[in-house]
Amino acid sequence: MVAWRGLDFPLPSPTLAVSMGLFDSLAKNALGGLLGGSAKMDPAGMLSGMLSEAGGLSGMMAQFEKAGMGATFSSWVGTGTNEPITAEQMQAAVGAENLQALAGKVGMQVHTVLPLLAQFLPQVIDKLTPHGHIHENHPSGSQIQSVLTSVISSSFGGLFGGGR
């Protein structure tokens, strides 16, 4: 708690601070793109590359099945509630080498990327499979960008007065 003029305010959680850092990076990336600049971080390109390396959504599902988390991944594809995943489970499913490469692409440390991936990947997969099955194994960059925009907007909309 932080006191200011007799009022106590809770400090933001570390997850919120990291998420806001990611949001800031995404916002700067979007602004850079609008202004014609180049940004190191391209979240849609990064996710597209991650999916391609896995063999698309079906390949990623197979990775999760191999790691014993097929039911979790299936919940993200299905139309029901998305099962949560821990950072440790995400690391087991995605693999240490892939995570290191991913972290390098976005200019962050693995220990920072991992909880964000665990928080946001279920939502991204869910939105890429709106009918409860993998319709398109290799979504386009524009589809991924649209989904990321939607996920970020819904995740942070409440912080800035927007709706979910």
Legacy VTK file of the C-alpha trace (Angstrom):
# vtk DataFile Version 3.0
C-alpha trace
ASCII
DATASET POLYDATA
POINTS 164 float
0.000 0.000 0.000
1.096 3.519 -0.748
-0.215 6.380 1.363
-0.972 9.736 -0.199
-2.799 12.522 1.623
-4.217 10.070 4.130
-5.481 7.642 1.467
-4.065 4.162 0.957
-3.619 2.800 -2.564
-2.602 -0.784 -3.370
0.573 -1.232 -5.407
0.065 -2.884 -8.794
0.881 -6.584 -8.985
4.119 -7.653 -10.722
2.015 -9.404 -13.400
0.139 -6.179 -14.083
3.418 -4.268 -14.284
4.859 -6.773 -16.796
1.596 -6.824 -18.762
1.570 -3.045 -18.888
5.187 -3.135 -20.099
4.104 -5.471 -22.884
1.145 -3.201 -23.629
3.501 -0.221 -23.839
5.757 -2.154 -26.237
2.797 -3.182 -28.378
1.497 0.392 -28.438
4.928 1.730 -29.448
5.140 -0.943 -32.149
1.722 0.039 -33.509
2.611 3.735 -33.402
5.935 3.045 -35.120
4.123 1.160 -37.866
1.642 3.982 -38.356
4.445 6.498 -38.612
6.438 4.350 -41.030
9.137 3.476 -38.516
10.442 0.022 -37.792
10.086 -1.598 -34.417
12.052 -4.541 -33.114
8.951 -6.183 -31.718
6.330 -7.511 -34.128
3.923 -9.559 -31.981
1.833 -10.804 -34.914
4.924 -11.807 -36.865
6.385 -13.421 -33.770
3.240 -15.465 -33.134
2.936 -16.337 -36.810
6.528 -17.585 -36.772
5.894 -19.578 -33.614
2.856 -21.232 -35.213
4.731 -21.933 -38.455
7.628 -23.540 -36.596
5.162 -25.738 -34.700
3.414 -26.811 -37.920
0.422 -24.515 -37.540
-2.323 -24.792 -34.966
-2.489 -28.581 -35.430
1.251 -28.875 -34.873
1.048 -26.722 -31.769
-1.790 -28.884 -30.495
0.434 -31.950 -31.037
3.220 -30.268 -29.022
0.835 -29.728 -26.126
-0.474 -33.298 -26.392
3.097 -34.637 -26.299
3.715 -32.595 -23.119
0.565 -34.087 -21.538
-1.517 -30.935 -21.944
-3.692 -31.865 -24.907
-6.913 -31.402 -22.925
-5.810 -27.901 -21.931
-5.065 -26.909 -25.527
-8.340 -28.507 -26.667
-10.210 -26.317 -24.175
-8.757 -23.242 -25.884
-9.911 -24.508 -29.285
-13.327 -25.597 -28.015
-16.259 -23.308 -27.330
-16.288 -23.827 -23.542
-14.177 -22.273 -20.835
-10.436 -22.000 -21.487
-8.407 -24.007 -18.992
-5.557 -21.985 -17.482
-1.925 -22.957 -17.929
1.020 -22.181 -15.684
4.279 -20.731 -16.919
5.995 -24.036 -16.089
3.456 -26.012 -18.147
3.857 -23.554 -21.020
7.618 -24.026 -20.932
7.212 -27.811 -21.013
4.855 -27.605 -23.994
6.657 -24.965 -26.056
10.212 -25.999 -25.185
13.145 -24.089 -23.744
14.825 -23.495 -27.125
11.660 -22.116 -28.698
11.078 -19.851 -25.703
14.618 -18.522 -25.856
14.200 -17.747 -29.561
10.835 -16.116 -28.909
12.212 -13.983 -26.076
15.093 -12.878 -28.289
12.701 -11.840 -31.058
10.727 -9.575 -28.725
13.789 -8.277 -26.865
12.736 -9.647 -23.473
13.981 -12.267 -21.024
12.383 -15.745 -20.987
11.222 -15.264 -17.388
9.292 -12.206 -18.565
7.838 -13.708 -21.753
6.749 -16.997 -20.195
3.972 -15.723 -17.868
2.692 -13.432 -20.625
2.536 -16.333 -23.041
0.720 -18.412 -20.423
-1.754 -15.589 -19.891
-2.414 -14.593 -23.502
-1.866 -17.687 -25.702
-5.086 -19.394 -24.509
-7.073 -16.302 -25.517
-5.313 -16.056 -28.880
-5.906 -19.735 -29.706
-9.532 -19.376 -28.576
-10.116 -16.422 -30.905
-8.318 -18.119 -33.818
-10.752 -21.063 -33.471
-14.138 -19.377 -32.898
-16.221 -22.367 -33.995
-14.610 -24.853 -31.622
-12.285 -26.534 -34.097
-9.188 -25.736 -36.121
-10.667 -24.464 -39.372
-7.512 -22.806 -40.696
-4.256 -24.446 -39.610
-2.044 -21.528 -40.696
-3.839 -18.237 -39.939
-2.667 -15.232 -41.928
-0.649 -12.420 -40.425
-3.654 -10.112 -40.669
-5.850 -12.653 -38.813
-3.256 -12.935 -36.067
-2.910 -9.136 -35.856
-6.688 -8.784 -35.578
-6.843 -11.409 -32.819
-3.962 -9.815 -30.897
-5.633 -6.418 -31.116
-8.861 -7.939 -29.800
-7.128 -9.799 -26.956
-5.115 -6.770 -25.888
-8.159 -4.526 -26.124
-10.291 -6.856 -24.006
-7.496 -7.453 -21.495
-6.659 -3.809 -20.961
-9.917 -2.118 -21.956
-11.169 -2.020 -18.375
-8.019 -0.201 -17.275
-8.638 2.621 -19.725
-12.430 2.846 -19.523
-13.200 0.526 -22.438
-15.586 -2.396 -22.372
-14.925 -6.098 -22.688
LINES 1 165
164 0 1 2 3 4 5 6 7 8 9 10 11 12 13 14 15 16 17 18 19 20 21 22 23 24 25 26 27 28 29 30 31 32 33 34 35 36 37 38 39 40 41 42 43 44 45 46 47 48 49 50 51 52 53 54 55 56 57 58 59 60 61 62 63 64 65 66 67 68 69 70 71 72 73 74 75 76 77 78 79 80 81 82 83 84 85 86 87 88 89 90 91 92 93 94 95 96 97 98 99 100 101 102 103 104 105 106 107 108 109 110 111 112 113 114 115 116 117 118 119 120 121 122 123 124 125 126 127 128 129 130 131 132 133 134 135 136 137 138 139 140 141 142 143 144 145 146 147 148 149 150 151 152 153 154 155 156 157 158 159 160 161 162 163
